[in-house]
Amino acid sequence: MRGQDRGPAQLTLYISVLASLAYLGGGIALIASSQSFGMLPEPGLLRYSMGTLLIIYGAFRAYRAYQRFQEND
C-alpha cells in the first residue's frame, strides 16, 4: 500500500522542480531579452524588478523541492 502512495508524491515533486526551472528561466529571459514585442514591459526598473522577483521565487521553489526530495529518501 505504501508503494502506491509514492507515485503521486513523486509526480508532484517533479512538477515542482519543473515549475521552479520555469520561474528561473522566465526571470532570466525577462532580464536578458531586449525585445518585448509589445507584450512585456519596456526595459527599465519595472522589468528588471519583475525578472528579479521571478528568479527569487524560482530559487525559493527549487529550495523547497530540494527539501522535499531529501525527505523522500
BABA-12801 format. One record per residue (C-alpha): x, y, z; residue number from 1. Coordinates in steps of 0.25 Angstrom, whole numbers. Layout:
BEGIN
px py pz num
X Y Z NUM
...
% end
This chain:
BEGIN
px py pz num
0 0 0 1
11 10 3 2
17 8 -11 3
5 13 -17 4
5 26 -9 5
19 29 -15 6
15 31 -29 7
7 44 -28 8
17 49 -18 9
28 47 -28 10
20 53 -39 11
17 65 -30 12
32 66 -27 13
36 66 -42 14
25 77 -45 15
31 85 -34 16
45 84 -40 17
40 88 -54 18
32 100 -49 19
44 105 -41 20
52 104 -54 21
41 111 -62 22
41 122 -52 23
56 123 -52 24
57 123 -67 25
46 133 -69 26
53 143 -59 27
66 141 -67 28
59 143 -80 29
51 155 -75 30
64 162 -71 31
73 157 -83 32
64 159 -94 33
64 173 -101 34
51 171 -110 35
38 171 -103 36
29 170 -116 37
19 179 -109 38
15 169 -99 39
26 171 -88 40
29 184 -80 41
39 193 -87 42
54 191 -81 43
55 199 -68 44
53 197 -54 45
39 190 -54 46
44 180 -64 47
57 177 -56 48
50 176 -43 49
39 167 -49 50
51 158 -54 51
58 158 -41 52
45 154 -33 53
43 143 -43 54
57 138 -40 55
56 139 -25 56
43 132 -25 57
48 121 -35 58
60 119 -25 59
51 118 -13 60
42 107 -20 61
55 100 -24 62
60 100 -10 63
46 95 -5 64
46 84 -16 65
60 80 -11 66
56 79 3 67
44 70 -1 68
54 62 -9 69
62 60 3 70
50 56 12 71
46 45 2 72
60 38 3 73
% end
